[in-house]
Structure formats: C-alpha cells, structure tokens
C-alpha cells in the first residue's frame, strides 16, 4: 500500500481522570512501555515520524520527554475541549508552521495501545479504494454500553449516516451494536473545511470529532466504516482495571508469538514478558519468570522460575537457575548463573563462566570459563579467563568517596574469604591464600598471604576450665 499521502494525528492530550492518577494517561504502561509508545510504533508502519503529529496537553512536558526520541512532531492543545477541538488545534499548527498538509489524515488515540499495524494498513487501503472522505474503524463488543455508536445507512452497507455518542443516543438507538473505535481516516481538505462547523452544544459541552461524519454525509461526501478483526485492539483504558486487561492481553499475545517461533513457555499466564523482548528458538522459560525491557535471550537457553531479567543480553545455551536478578547485563554463551545471583548494570559474564549462589556483580568483566560460585561481591573488576574465585571472596571497590578497580589475570586462584582492596592487580596464575586481605599488587605466578600467623596453645581449654571451676 502506498501511504505517502498520509499524515497521522495521535490524540494524547487527555487527563484520564478515571485513572485517579497524577500521571498523564498516555504514560501509563502496559507490556513494559507507555501506552503512547505502542501507538507511535504502530503509526510508524504507515508513515515516518516526520508525518506523525502527537497532540499533547495534560502534563505535556512529561509526555514530550518520553516520546521525543521517536522524532514525531508535538502539537500543544493547552485547553482540552474535545477531539474536534484537538483537530482544530492541528489545523492551526499547519497554518502557523507552514508545514505541508497531508492529503489524507489517519487519526489515532494515544490510549488504544493494542491497535495492530495490519489493521491500520487495511483501513488506509480501504479508505483510498473507496474514495472516502472519512473512514471509521468500528467493532462489535459483547456490551456496547458507554461507547459511541455507528449508524450505517443499512445493515452491511459500508456507508455511514452518523456517529452518536452514548450520552446523546435516542432510546431507539441504544441497541445499536457497532461502536466507534475513535480511529479514523480523513480526506484532509474535507475534514479541515468542516472543523469550524462543529458545535459544543451537546451533553459534554465539547467539540466532537464524531460530528464530522454527519456533516460530511449531509454534503453528499462518502463516509464509510470498516470493522476491526479483534475487539481488544480498539479498546482504550479508562481505569486501572481496564489497563490491566490490556496488559494481560498484550503479554499473552507476546507469549504466543514467542511460542509460535519455537520458544517453550511453561504456564505462560504466570510469566511477565514485555512486548520488546526477543527469545531464540528452543529456549525454555519456566513459570513465574519476568523478562523485561529490551532483553534479548539466545537459543537453547533455560530460564528457571522466579528469575527477573531486565534490559539484558543472554547468549545461546545459557542456564539461568532459579531466582536470579539481571539488570543491564551481558551473559556469554553456555554460561551458568545462580541460583540467586544478582547481576547489576555493566556486568559482562564470559562464555562458559559460572556465577553462583548469592553472588553479586556490578561493572565487571568475568572472563571465559571463570567461576565465582558462592557468596561473592565482585564490583568494578576486570577478571580474566579460567579464574577461580573462592567462596566469600570480595573486591573492596569503594573507599567512601571513589570507586576503584581490581584486575585479576588469567588462571588466578582467589582463596575463600579473601578481600581484594582496590586499586589492586593480581597477575596471571597467581594464588591468593584463603582469608587474605590483599592491599598490594601480586605478581604473576606468586602466592600472596595477607593474614595473621596462627597461634595454637595445646591444653588451653582444660586449663581454663580448671581455673574457673
């Protein structure tokens, strides 16, 4: 489909008062992203960002901050007087800026995040094929109460007489099953010519964009409707409960998409998988796993229950045992994590490495085949290949003011309960005796001991008992 004649307007100015929230409605999240970002992503399949106009108002600065990286335009609707008023503001924006007015305008709602790109493309094609002045995306929900209704000329006829809001329905119109989704295509010249004719003399005291349908039909212009395939994709969220319904629908769709691509997900209804997550074939995800943000997981991995992985990249063949927490970490192929490992930002775990029980890492590189299996804290460290970090050994990276780096060479052995006080370097193949406190560099191949000499007093216990009896 050729969409070069389309611009897109996204309604994102509303307060969302029924959410009972201080945040702008379009910034509430489902599937790990704000509602508005889902809509922009769908819009970009029809038109590039420089032809997308996001109409903002309530908490406009916050909305702009979240979406500015997409490259869309922002149009300020300082007073929110309805959807018709939003398009009046957009029309003025074109006049003030001198930007080229698109021949056709696709209008989306910033709080309808499940809209599919395929539906938008089908709708735009239908609009062009039918030479329509206005095309309305509709749906038939189980209960249409609360929605504006689409009145067709006759059943099955694509042409529409009018759209009537719920508050303004006549008694004989209440049973009309087909609802207005709030998503439209317009022939822009016809739309802009009629915006000044809108009236706020209605139950809400607002300028309804829906009234354009009746105005165009009265002029003999072609106003048509097309039904969406799935009711969920046109539903908005007016309450937190409704938003969580959309979140569940999106996450289930994400899980199904992954399973269709060869990923095994046990009990998908228990998992939390964000919409941007990617997982390779033949990976298994156990119940109660959370995969968040821009996480990428390779093939042939196993992610065991209760692990939470956020904005991290995991190579092929990795085993993540139960209860691991990863945030902005990178894990090489065939590594083993956990149980209960905590990989904090900038942790880079090499191929075949092991990070085990209650080990915490931050800003480190752990080389290929190296192991830290028990009760370690490793921060601000560069650890080579084939290193063994014994139980309880830690890098002391913080002096109360600054962070310092620990460097450990290939093949080194760090004994249990050692403390490496940074900045310090342990050379290739060096050994650190258990219980040592290392404050100086250790040359390659050396043994370093940094502990008090043991004193043993034979018979001391019996002598003590005798004195105290």
Buried (B, 14 or more C-beta within 10 A) or exposed (E): EEBEBBBBBBBBBBEBEEBEBEBBBBBBBBBBBBBBBBBBBBBBEBBEBEBBBBBBBBBBEBBBEBBEEBEBBBBEBEEBBBBBBBBBBBBEBBEEEEBEBBBBBBBBBBBBBBBBEEBBBBBBBBBBEBEBBBBBBBBEBEEBEEBBBBBBEEEEEBBBBBBBBBEBBEEEEEEBEBBBBBBBBBBBEBBBBBBEEBEEEBEEEBBBBBBBBBBBBEEEBBBBBBBBEBBBBBBBBBEBEBBEBBBBBBBBBBBEEBBEEEBBBEEBEEBBBBBBBBBBEBBBBBBBBBBBBBBBBBBBBBBBBBBBBBBBBBBBBBBBBBBBBBBBBBBBBBBBBBBBBBBBBBBBBBBBBBBBBBBBBBBBBBBBBBBBBBBBBBBBBBBBBBBBBBBBBBBBBEEEEEEBBBBBBBBBBBBBBBBBBBBBBBBBBBBBBBBBBBEEBBEBEEEBBBEEEEEEEEEEEEEEEEEEE
